[in-house]
Amino acid sequence: MILTAAQAREISGPSAEDYLATIEQHIRKAAEDKKREVLIRDEPFAHWLYGSNELAAEPRKAIDALKAAGYAVDLFYQESQFVDMALRVKW
C-alpha cells in the first residue's frame, strides 16, 4: 500500500513538539540567566509572525501551546541599518 500524503506529512516533520523542544531550550537558558523574555532569531522561528501569511499547522500548534502555558508570544521587529526580527517569548 502506498504512503498517503497525510502519513508523509506526519513523518517528515518538524512537528509542534519538535519546535517546542527547541523553544524550551531558549526559554530555559534565558530563565536561568534571570531574564523575563527571550528573542529567538533562529530560522524558521524569526519569521513565523512576520507578514500576513497564515502559519502552517505545526508552527500554529506550537504558538498556541506556548500561549496556553502562560507565555506571551509576538514578533520582535526593529529597523536600523539592518532589520532585526525574532520570535519574542515573554513570561
N, C-alpha and C positions, 0 to 999 in steps of 0.2 A: 504494500500500500504506500502511496506517495505521501510525503510530509505535507501537511496543509500549511497555508500561509500563516495562520494563527499560531501553529506549533513552531514554525520557523522564527516568528517574531519573539515568541517566549524564550526560545533557545538563544537567540542572537544577543539579547540584552543591549545595553545595560538596563537592569531593572531598577525600579524605585529603591529597592533595598540596596542595590549596588551604589546608587547615588547617595543615599542616606549614610552609608558606611563611610564614604569619603567626606561628606559634610560633617559628620560627627567627629572625625579626626580633627578637622579645623576648629570646631566648636570646643572640643576638649582642650586643645592646645591653648586657645585664647583664654578659656576659663582658668586654666592653670596659671596663666600669666596675669590673672586678676583683671581681665578685660570684660566688658559687658556687651561686646559685639565683635563680629569678625567679618572681614571683607574677603570673599573668595573670588580671586581673579582668574583662577584656572578655567580652562575650557572643559566642558561646554557651559559651566555654571554662570560665568560672567555675562553671557548673552541671553540667558533664559527669559528675563523680564524686559528686555530691550525691544522696542518697536511694537507694532500692532499684530505681529504674528501669534497665532494660537500655539500654546505649548503642546508638545506631544504628550501622550497619556502618562508615560513613566515620569518625566520631569514634573508634571502637574501633580501626580500622586505624591512625589517626594515633597513638594512645597506644601501640599495640603497636610501631610503628616507632620511637618515642622510646625505649621500653624496650630494643629491640633495638640501638639506637645507644649504650646505656650510661647513659641518663638514668633517674633515679628520678622517678616521677610520682605525685602524690597530691593530695588535697583539702586546701586550707588553709581552716580554719573557725575563726572567733573571734567569740564573743558579747560584746558590751558594750552600750552604748546601742542600737547597731545591729549587725546581723550582717555580718561581713566574710568573703566567700568568694572563693576564687580557685583556679585550677589551678596547683599548685606543681610546678615542674620543677627538679630538683637535678642537679648534676654534680660 
